[in-house]
Amino acid sequence: NWEFLAYIFNNGAWYNSNEVYEIVKPSAEAWLKKHSIAEITEQLDNFYKQKRKIIVELAKKPNIDTEAKFKILLNIIRIDCVYIWVAHILEYILLPKLKTETTKYIKGDVNKFIGDASYPTKKNALEQMEEEIKHGADFAALAKKYGWMRARDGFARPYNKKEIAEHALEIKNKKGHKYPVIPKPLKKLFSEARELVFLRTQRTDVYYELIFLARPIIKEMAKKFHIPFSQLKYYTVQSLVNGKPKKYPKNFSCIGYKDEFVCFDKPIIKDEVFNKSSEIKGIVAQTGIIKGVVKVVMKVQELGKVKKGDILVTYMTSPNFLPAMKLAAGFVTDEGGLTCHAAIVAREMKKPCVIGTKNATKIFKDGDIIEVDANKGIVKKIK
């Protein structure tokens, strides 16, 4: 009973509401009193192992009807999406508690302490790959095992052997995370926080790997309807299941309430830029002030345009953004909280970072010169 009772997707962005979170909050808090977030990450891991096996075997069976395979796949992904959304309500509940309780024991930069102390002890897929690299694993084998991390839209190409080798050079002198000393009264709370930060990456790792493994099934659907594989992502799932392929409208938007779901062929909310000075505010993830050239990245294929010293502006980051993040001088994101991927990486790399600006990718464009004041949480265009 933690479902989002209402949501809107408009102009490429998901809209959330504290009022909606508040409806779900009581049942989630009641569950947390008797359970732990570790139970969710363990449950997701078991789900992943079971469904991964099913998808791999299903993809190899030519005697099963293509539509039947596709429906089985969609049911798996539908369940998997529960884990995608559950992290948001958990963060909504946990983050205020972290701030309130940490302030009682920690002086100075509370946000930095929360970020450093919340760094998970469990390793995500990228960290597992890096461990295998350090132990001398074959690059070709690693590309086959972890290549899906680059294809996080489900259709992009995976990492190749050369890129894994390049990554191996980049992490040669990488040091482990340095944890701060956590006061005893806060240890249980930060144990939960670490599980939540791990869940944020684990949920998308599972989602995108399952999608990647299902490519043979998805390609069968593309072939059946004579649609190029790379174009299939522009068609609605429902139309493919019904056997009548239909593309998403160019200005696709949707709204959901309880069990009702309605799609539109135009925006249902008019975006308005209230700040005419091209200055926006967000949450400070890592302090510092930096000026640089904007590179707006909305998908993996665009990472290559980020050069050394640029400012990476994106909706949110994920592990496959790391090559670009290493080159960038600072980061600005539309989404995210203190435990998000961009915040964690920024603190690790000691690079100025402002998150949760809501509309940085709409305000700024490639080539703009901006100043990121991550001491005050202000980003502004200066040229």
N, C-alpha and C positions, 0 to 999 in steps of 0.2 A: 504493500500500500504506500509506496514511496513515489508513485508515478507523478510526472508533471501533469497537473490537471489542465493547464492552459499554456500555450506557447505560440510564438509567431516566428516565421522565417520570411525575411524581406530584404531584397537587394543584397543577397549574399551573406546576410548576418542573422544570427539567432538573437531574439530578444528575450530577456528574462525579467522576472519581477520578484521583488522581495515578498510581496503579498502572496504570490503562488508558493514560494518556499515556506512561508509561515503556515500555510494550510497543511503541508506535509510534515513540518517540523515536529509536532507532538508524537506522531507514530514513530518517527526516526529516533527521537530522543528516548522514547520508551524502550525501543529495541536496544539501543546502545547501553542502557543501564544493566542489561543482562548479557550482552554480547560484546564482541570487539571487532574492530575493522579488520583485524587479522583473519577472522572467519570469512570475511568477504573475499580477501585476496586469495585465501586457500581454496574457497569455493570456485573462484574464477579460474585458478590454476587447474583444478580438476575438470572443470567445464572445457577448458582449452585442450587438455590431453585427450579427452573423450571425443570431442568434436573434430579435432585435427585428424584423428585416425579415421573417422567417418568420411570426412571430405576427401582425404587422400585416396581411400578405397573407392569411393563413389566416382571420383574422377577417372579411375582406371577401368570402369565397367561400361563397355560399349553396348551391352544388351539391355540397359535400362533406358527408358524413354527420356529424352532431353528435358522436357517440361517437368517430369517427375523429379529428376535430379535437381533442377533449378528450384523447385518448390521446397525440397528438403533443405537445400542451401539457405534459402530465404528464411526458413523457420529457425535455423541455427543463428543466423545473423540477427534476426528479430530478438531472440533471447539475449544474445550477446550485447545488444544495445542497452539493455537494462543496466549493465555494468558501466557503460559510458556515462549515463545520466546520473547514476547514484553518487558518483564522486562529487557532483556539484552540491547536492543537498548536504553531504557530509562536511564539505568545506564551509558551507554557510553556517553550520552548527558549530564546528570546531574552531574556526579562526577567531571569532570573538572571545571564546574561552581562553585560547592561547594568549591573546593580547592582555586580557584582564588578569590572568594568573601570573603571567611572566612579569608584568609590571610590578608585582608585589615583591619580586626577588631579584630582578635584574635592573641595574642602572645603565644609562647610556642608550645606545641604539637597540631598542627592543625588537624592531623589525628584522635587523640583521641577525640577532640572536635566534629569533624564531626560525629564520631561514636556515641558518647553519645547524641548529639543533634538530631540525626536521628532516635533514638529509637522510634518506633511507639506508638501512644496513643491507637490505636485500638488493640484488643486482638486477637491473633491467636487461633487455636483450642486447643493447649496445655494450653495456659493461661486461656482459658474459662473453661477447665476441672479443672484446679487448683482453679479457683474461686468457682466452684461447690463443690470441695472437702472441701474448707474452710467453706462453708455454710452447711456442713454435708450431702452431697448427698451420696446415697448408692453406695458402691464400685462395686457391681455386675451390677447395672444400668449404672454406668460410664464405666465399661469395655465393655458393649454392645454398648454404644453410641460412645465411643472414641477408642475402641480397634483397629480400622483400622490404627491408627497412627504407630503401630509397623509393619504393613504389607505394607510397602511402595514400595515393588516390585510387589505388586498385588497378590502374591501367598504365602507369609509367613503367619504364624499364627498371630492372633491379640493379644493384651494385655489381660491378665486374671485378675480376681478379686484380686489375691494375689499381682500381680505386681502393680496394682493401689494402693493397701494398702501400699506397700513399698514406692511408690512415694509420698503418703500422708505424710509419716514420714519424707521424705527428704525435703519437702517444708514447714515443720512446722514453721521454723524460717526465711523463705525467705522474704527478704525485697523488696519493690518496687523500680523501676528504679529511679535514681536521675538525673534529667535533669539539664544541665548547663543553665545559663542565656544567652539567645540568643539576640544579638543586634537587635534593631528594623529593620534596613535595611535588615537583613538576615531572618526575620521571615517567609516571604512568601516562600522563597527558601527552608527553612527547613521544612515547612509544606508539600511541595512537596516531599522532601526527606523522611519524615516519611511515607507518603503514598506509596512510592516506596519500602521501607524496608518491610512494611506490605504486599505489593503485592508479594514480593519475596516468602514469606511463604504461603500467601493465595492461590497463583496459584497452588502450589504443594499439599497443603491441599485438595483443591477441586478435583484435578486430582486423588489423591490416594484414597480419600473417594468414589468417583464415581466408580472407578475400584473395590474397595472392595464390594460396594453394588451390583455390577454387577456379583459377583461370581456365583450366581445360573445360570445365562445365560452362563457364561464361562464354568461352570461345565457341562452344557447340551452339549456344543460343544465337550468337552473332552469325554463324554460318547458316543456321536454319532460316534466318530472316534476311540473309544476304546483306548484312550490315557490317562494315569494317569494325573489327574489335575495338579500335581506339575511339570509335564513335558511339559505341553502345552505352557509354555512361550518360549520354544525353537523352536516353529514352527512359520513360517511367517504368518502374518494376511491374506495376499493375498491368500496364499495356502488354508487356512481354509475356506475363503469365496468361493473360487473356488471348494471346495469339494475334493481337492487333497492335504492333509497335507504334508508339506515339511519342514524339519528342517532348521534353519539358519546354514550356514556353520560354521565349528569350528573357522575359522579365518575370520568371517564375517566383511565386510567393505562396505561402500557405499559412493557415491558422488552424489550431487544434484546441478543442475543449472537451474534456472527458473522452468519450468514445467517438466524437465527431471530428472529421478531418476534411478540410475544404482547400482545394488548390485554385489559384488564380493565374491569369495570363498577364498580369500587370502588378506593380507594387501596391500593397494595401496600406502602406504608411509612407508619407512624404518625408524624405530626409531633409532636414533644414540645418544649415551650418550657422549657428548663432554667433560664433566668434569670428568676426571678419578680420581680425588681426593675425590669423594663422597661428594662434597660440593655444595650446591645449594643456590640460593637466591630467595627471595620472598618479599612480602609486609608486613610490620609490622602492625599487628592488635592490639596487646597489648604488651607492652614492658616487658623486663625481660630476664634473662638467666637461663636455666635449662638443666640438663643432665638426661638422663633416657633411659629405654629400649623401643625400637620401637615395637608398635603393629599396623600392617597395617590392616585397616578395610575397606572392599569394599562392604559389605552388612550387613543388620541388624542382620542376624544370627551370625555374627562374633563379635558383640559388647561384648559378654560375656568374651572374652579373654583379655580384657583391665582390668588390675589390678591397685591398688593404686600406683601412682608414675610413671606409664608408660607414654610414649609419644604417643598420638594418631595421626597416620598418615593416611590420607584418601583423597579421591578425593574432597569431600565436605561434610559438615554436615547438618543435619536437626533436627527438634525437637525430633525425636525418638532416637537421639544420646546422649541425655542429661545424662542418667545414666552413660554411659562410660566417658563422658566429666567431670562429677563430680569427677570421680576416677583419671583421667589422670592429670599429672602435667603440660602438655602443649599440644598444637595442631599444626599440620603442614598439610596444604591442597594443593592439586594440583590447585584447582580452587578458585574463589571468589575475591570480592572487599571489600572495606571498609564498605559496608553496607550489607555484606552477613551474614548468620546465625552464622558461626564460629567466625567472628570478633565481633559480638554483644555479644555472650555468653562469649568469652574470656575477654572482657572488664568488663562484669558483674562479672565474677568469679575471675578477676585479675590474669589470668594465661597467661604466655608467648604464643604468637601465631604468626605464620608466614603463610600467605596465598598466593595463586596465584603462587606457585612454579613451576607449570606446570607438573613436573615429580617426585615428592617426592615418590609417591607410586611405581615408577619403580626403583628408586635409592636405597631405603632402604627396608629392609625385617625384618620380625619378629625376635627379639633377638638382632638386632644391638644396640649398645650403641651410642647415638647421643647427640650432644650439640645443643640446640636451642638458638641462640643469637638473641632474638627478639628486641634488641636495634639496631642492624645493619641489621636485616633481613636475617641472614645467618644461615643455618642448615648444620652441617657436622658430618660425622661418625668419632667417636674416637676409636671404638673398634668393 
